[in-house]
Amino acid sequence: MSKKAPLSYIELSKKNLISNLKSLRAIAKKGTKFALAIKGNAYGHGQNEIAKIAEPYADYFIVNSVLELQLLRKVSKKPTFLLGYVTPNDLSEAIRLRAILGVFSLEQFKKIEACAKRMKKIADVHIATDAALGREGFLEEDVRALLEYAKKSKSVKIAGAYAHFANIEDTTNFTHAEKQIKKYEAVLSQFAEFGYANILTHLSATSGLLVYEKNEGKNNIIRIGIGMYGLWPSEHIKFQWSKQGLDLKPILSWKTQVAQVKMLPEGHTVGYGLTYMTYAPTKIALIPQGYADGYPRALSNKGSVLISGSRCKILGRVSMNMFVVDVTSLEKVKEGDEVVLLGS
């Protein structure tokens, strides 16, 4: 680390990100499009940092807001879904930036139409269908009214329809997922009646790919989120797919450095609340991060960090800007040594 390095920093593994995307591609049916979710600052990984690496492996990106889209356009012109709510005041900017907008209601469709007409543009949209999610989107009985209206629109192009699984990763009971699939297919049948038989469709995220789509290609787009970052949708899915050789690799590490090393005598309390007392002479290392930096207070007396490849247990409470770990087993630990807070 340089002398000007911050107290902590994030490292991203380009190699692991690419490996995850290639591994997931290998499972999907050939020709399936991947829409990569980089909303929420790429799940905390850094939106544009991820976008620049992932661009060659993406058919689309997914963001949640106009602000995220504005940021993305600094580094990428890739077709991008904006699937969050867009206020009427932001619609013109979203259309200007070529967003593929998610539409939740007929009222929203009309506002997009009016804005696109004023701008003399044609807005591309995908229609959100509820399909037993109980969140955003059209109920099955409301789709026909939308399609009757949309067929007359010259300023909005319906390019696709989509839904979200409510619970396909946390269970082995797929009753609700099957109900959702049937509702979604019934909605797509209505689209076909109105001449939208060949639109783009997407129902699955990473979990849906691994449980439902696989190599059969039920839909022509899959939204890839948590899997690209090397995390599993659930322990159940991890267990099933690890046996088949799928190895998702976390791409993020969070690191800091040792701020102080010292010996505490037997019977010495550690930190606020006196929640830990040494039962023998104990060598401790002070870690200059805390809950203000995002390190969970819930890890007090429970968590651990890595120093020189060794797991070192947290002693006492995690405070706002620092906490203490046990380094008694490390002979050569010193101030400035690297500490892995998250990662390997």
C-alpha positions, 0 to 999 in steps of 0.5 A, a space after each residue: 500500500 502507498 503512503 497515501 492509501 485510505 484506511 480501507 479499500 475495495 479490490 475487484 477481481 476482473 478474472 473472477 467476474 469474467 469467469 462467473 459470466 462465462 460459467 453462467 453463459 455455459 449453462 444458458 441455451 445458446 443464443 439467450 441474451 444476458 441483461 446484467 444488473 448493475 443497479 444499486 451501484 452494481 450491488 455495491 461493487 461500483 457501477 461503472 467499474 463493473 460495466 467497463 469489465 462486463 461490457 463485452 459479455 453483456 447484451 444489455 445492462 439493467 439500472 434502476 434510475 435515471 441517475 444510474 443511467 446518466 452515470 452509465 452513459 459516461 462509459 457505455 452505449 450498451 442497450 440498457 433497461 431502466 426497470 425502476 420507477 421514472 418520475 414524469 419529470 425524468 422521462 425526457 432524460 430517460 428517453 434521450 439516453 435511450 433507456 428501454 423503459 419498464 412500464 407498470 401501468 396504462 397511466 405510465 404508458 400514456 405519460 411515456 407516449 406523451 413525452 416521446 411524442 413531444 420529443 419526436 422520438 419512439 420510446 422502447 418499452 417492456 411491459 411489466 406483468 405482475 404474474 402473482 408477484 404482488 408488486 409492480 406490473 399489470 394484472 392479467 385482467 388489465 393487459 388487454 386494455 393496455 394492448 388495445 391502447 398501445 396498438 394505436 400508439 405511434 410514439 411507443 414501441 412495445 419490444 418485450 414483456 417481463 415478470 419476476 419470480 417471487 420465490 424460486 431460490 429459497 425453496 424446493 416447493 415450486 408450487 408458486 413458481 409454477 403458478 407464476 409461469 402459468 400466469 405469465 404464459 397466459 399474459 404472453 398469449 394475450 400479447 400474441 393475440 394483438 400481434 406481439 408474438 415475437 417480442 422479447 421475454 424475460 422472467 428469470 434472474 440468476 436463480 431462474 436460470 439455474 432452476 428453471 431456464 437452464 439450457 432449455 431457453 424458456 425466454 430469450 433474455 435472462 437477467 443476471 445479477 447476484 451470480 455475476 458477482 460470485 454469490 449464490 441465490 441460496 444455499 440449496 442452489 449452491 449445493 445442487 450446482 456445486 455438485 455439477 461443477 459450477 464454481 461462482 467466485 466472489 469478485 470483491 475483497 475489502 481490506 484495511 491495515 493493522 493500526 496497533 499491536 499490543 499485549 493485554 494481561 489476563 483479566 483485561 476487558 476489551 472495548 465498550 460494554 465490557 463484553 469481553 475479558 481476556 482469560 490469558 495474556 492476549 496479543 491484540 491488533 487494532 483494526 481501524 474500521 467500524 460500523 460507520 465504515 460499514 463493518 457490522 456491529 453485529 459481528 462483535 465477539 463473533 466475526 473474524 478477519 484474515 491477517 497473513 492468511 490466518 483467521 483472527 477472532 474479533 474481541 469485544 464490540 465493533 465500535 464506530 471506527 475501530 475494533 480489536 482482534 486476537 493475534 496471539 497466534 501470529 508471531 510477526 504481526 505488526 502495524 501496517 500489515 494487510 487485514 482482509 475484512 471481506 474476501 480471501 
